[in-house]
Amino acid sequence: MDRTVARPYDAGMRHACVAVLLAAACASGYQDPYKARREAMVRDQIMARGIRDPDVLRVMRETPRHEFVPPSLREQAYEDHPLPIGYGQTISQPYIVALMTDKLDVDKSHKVLEIGTGSGYQAAVLAPLVKHVYTIEIVPELAAQAKKRLAKYPNVTVRHGDGYEGWPEEAPFDRIILTAAPPEIPQTLIDQLAPGGKLLAPVGRSPWSQELVLIEKRPDGKLRRKSILPVVFVPMVKGKKE
């Protein structure tokens, strides 16, 4: 049994001190005042939980998570929990982003479909590892924001649309990743998965009964399903029929 007792701290004082240190770093000409926080995030949250793939660790160290959260929450960007990004959506905990990237098992030849762009952070993490990321966001405001953030990634294409429909004109995809939870994996997405491909998704009818599921489509089209761990994601929303 863990008997560690955490010391109380003044959160306001902590954030004020961090702001002073970051301002000093910027004034001295250092352009990446969050680098040490990313290093700590990778060491304490990701490697400590068993993720060892050097490419995954590298992109988690290099991707500026603070650019993908609201300005008022930047001081919390590298902490060990999800954060709200508006419109009832969240940016996932850093460890979950790293875990899903690891389990997706991508390489530079892969064409990836992401359902649920959100802030764009998961797409930014995947971009250096794959050939192209096609990402769909159902909330128009989030899609527009993510498109601006991801403009510097030439191999990421953002679309506002219904993730349940996938992206048929670009199918098949070598990998498909969902960052919102459907009650069951839509058959449309399974159909858009290439033979030999993998689909990773949180699945469940309520936030308290979700599990992260990996689907592998064999060359003969048969599916193998594996449960990874319990998770809590926002639900995957269907588009309104006109």
C-alpha positions in Angstrom: 0.0 0.0 0.0 1.3 3.4 -0.9 1.6 5.6 2.2 3.2 8.6 0.5 1.8 11.9 1.8 1.9 14.7 -0.8 2.9 18.1 0.6 0.4 20.9 0.3 1.4 23.8 -2.0 0.1 27.2 -3.0 -1.0 26.7 -6.6 -1.2 30.5 -7.2 2.4 31.0 -6.0 3.6 28.0 -8.0 2.1 29.4 -11.3 3.4 32.9 -10.5 6.9 31.6 -10.0 6.7 29.5 -13.2 5.6 32.6 -15.2 8.6 34.6 -13.9 11.0 31.8 -14.8 9.5 31.5 -18.3 9.6 35.2 -18.8 13.3 35.3 -17.8 14.0 32.4 -20.2 12.4 34.3 -23.1 14.2 37.5 -22.2 17.5 35.7 -22.3 16.8 34.7 -25.9 15.9 31.0 -25.2 13.1 30.2 -27.6 11.6 27.0 -25.9 10.9 27.6 -22.2 8.7 24.5 -22.1 11.5 22.1 -23.1 12.3 21.0 -19.6 8.6 20.4 -18.9 8.3 18.1 -21.9 11.4 16.2 -20.8 9.9 15.8 -17.3 6.5 14.7 -18.9 8.2 12.0 -21.0 10.4 10.8 -18.1 7.8 10.8 -15.3 4.5 10.2 -17.1 5.4 8.1 -20.2 8.6 6.2 -19.7 7.7 5.5 -16.1 4.6 3.7 -17.3 6.5 1.5 -19.6 6.6 3.2 -23.0 10.0 2.7 -24.6 9.6 3.2 -28.4 12.3 5.8 -29.2 10.3 7.4 -32.0 7.2 7.9 -29.7 9.4 9.3 -27.0 11.0 11.7 -29.5 7.8 13.1 -30.9 6.4 13.5 -27.4 9.5 15.5 -26.4 9.4 17.6 -29.5 5.7 18.4 -30.0 4.7 21.7 -28.3 1.6 20.6 -26.4 1.2 24.1 -24.8 0.4 25.4 -28.3 -2.7 23.1 -28.5 -4.4 24.2 -25.3 -6.3 27.4 -24.5 -3.9 30.2 -23.4 -5.3 30.3 -19.9 -4.3 26.6 -19.4 -0.8 26.7 -20.9 0.8 26.4 -17.4 -1.0 23.0 -17.1 -0.2 21.8 -20.6 2.4 19.2 -19.4 0.6 18.0 -16.3 -0.6 14.4 -16.0 -4.3 14.9 -16.9 -6.6 15.9 -19.8 -7.6 19.6 -20.2 -10.8 21.2 -21.6 -10.4 22.8 -25.0 -14.0 24.2 -25.3 -17.2 23.0 -26.9 -17.4 20.1 -24.5 -14.2 18.5 -25.8 -10.8 17.8 -24.2 -7.2 17.2 -25.1 -6.2 13.8 -23.8 -3.7 13.2 -20.9 -0.1 13.1 -22.4 0.3 9.4 -21.4 -2.8 8.4 -23.3 -1.6 10.2 -26.4 1.7 8.4 -26.2 0.1 5.1 -25.5 -2.2 5.3 -28.4 0.6 6.4 -30.7 2.7 3.5 -29.5 -0.2 0.9 -29.9 -1.0 2.3 -33.4 2.4 1.0 -34.5 3.0 3.4 -37.4 5.8 3.9 -39.9 6.7 6.5 -42.6 4.8 4.6 -45.3 1.4 4.8 -43.5 -1.6 6.8 -44.4 -3.6 7.5 -41.2 -7.2 8.5 -40.6 -7.9 10.3 -37.3 -11.5 10.7 -36.1 -11.8 13.6 -33.6 -9.1 16.2 -34.4 -9.9 18.2 -31.3 -7.1 20.7 -30.7 -4.9 18.9 -33.3 -2.3 17.6 -30.8 -2.6 13.9 -31.6 -2.3 14.7 -35.3 0.8 16.8 -34.6 2.3 13.9 -32.7 1.6 11.5 -35.5 2.7 13.7 -38.4 6.5 13.2 -38.1 6.0 9.4 -37.9 3.8 8.8 -40.9 3.3 9.6 -44.6 0.0 11.6 -44.2 -2.6 12.2 -41.5 -6.2 12.9 -42.6 -8.1 14.1 -39.6 -11.9 14.9 -39.2 -13.5 17.1 -36.6 -17.3 17.5 -36.2 -17.2 20.8 -34.2 -16.7 23.5 -36.9 -14.9 25.9 -34.5 -12.4 23.3 -33.4 -11.8 22.2 -37.0 -11.0 25.8 -38.0 -8.7 26.3 -35.0 -6.9 23.0 -35.6 -6.4 23.8 -39.3 -4.6 26.9 -38.3 -2.4 25.2 -35.7 -1.6 22.3 -38.1 -0.7 24.5 -41.1 3.0 24.0 -40.4 2.6 20.3 -40.8 2.5 19.7 -44.6 1.4 16.1 -44.3 -1.7 16.8 -42.2 -5.1 17.5 -43.8 -8.0 18.7 -41.6 -11.6 18.4 -42.5 -14.8 19.5 -40.8 -17.2 16.6 -41.0 -18.9 13.5 -39.5 -16.3 10.9 -38.3 -18.9 8.1 -38.7 -18.6 8.5 -42.4 -14.8 8.4 -42.5 -13.0 9.8 -45.5 -14.0 7.4 -48.4 -12.2 9.3 -51.2 -8.9 8.8 -49.4 -9.5 5.2 -48.3 -8.1 2.7 -47.7 -6.0 3.7 -44.6 -3.2 1.8 -43.1 -4.1 3.0 -39.7 -7.3 4.5 -38.2 -7.4 6.2 -34.7 -10.4 7.5 -32.9 -10.1 10.1 -30.1 -13.8 10.0 -29.1 -15.7 6.9 -28.1 -18.5 5.4 -30.2 -20.8 2.7 -28.6 -19.4 0.3 -31.2 -16.8 0.8 -33.9 -18.6 2.0 -37.1 -18.6 -0.6 -39.9 -17.9 2.3 -42.3 -14.5 2.8 -40.7 -13.7 -0.9 -40.6 -14.5 -1.0 -44.4 -12.0 1.9 -44.9 -9.2 0.1 -43.1 -6.7 -1.6 -45.5 -6.0 -5.3 -45.2 -3.1 -5.7 -42.8 -4.2 -2.4 -41.1 -4.9 -1.5 -37.5 -7.7 0.6 -36.0 -7.4 1.9 -32.4 -10.5 3.3 -30.6 -12.1 3.9 -27.2 -15.4 2.0 -27.2 -18.3 2.1 -24.8 -21.8 3.3 -24.3 -21.0 5.4 -21.3 -17.8 7.1 -20.0 -17.7 4.5 -17.2 -17.8 1.4 -19.4 -15.2 2.3 -22.1 -12.2 0.3 -23.1 -9.4 1.0 -25.5 -9.7 -1.5 -28.3 -7.3 -2.5 -31.1 -8.7 -4.0 -34.3 -6.3 -5.7 -36.7 -7.6 -6.5 -40.2 -5.8 -9.6 -41.6 -4.9 -9.8 -45.3 -7.9 -12.1 -45.8 -10.2 -9.4 -44.3 -10.9 -11.2 -41.0 -10.7 -9.1 -37.8 -8.8 -9.7 -34.6 -9.9 -7.6 -31.6 -7.9 -6.9 -28.5 -8.8 -4.9 -25.4 -5.9 -2.7 -24.1 -7.2 -1.0 -20.9 -10.2 0.9 -19.4 -10.4 4.6 -20.5 -12.6 7.6 -20.3 -13.2 9.6 -23.5 -15.8 12.1 -24.7 -18.5 10.3 -26.8 -18.2 10.3 -30.6 -21.0 12.5 -31.9 -22.9 11.7 -35.1 -23.5 14.5 -37.7 -27.0 15.8 -38.1 -28.9 14.6 -41.2 -30.0 17.4 -43.4 
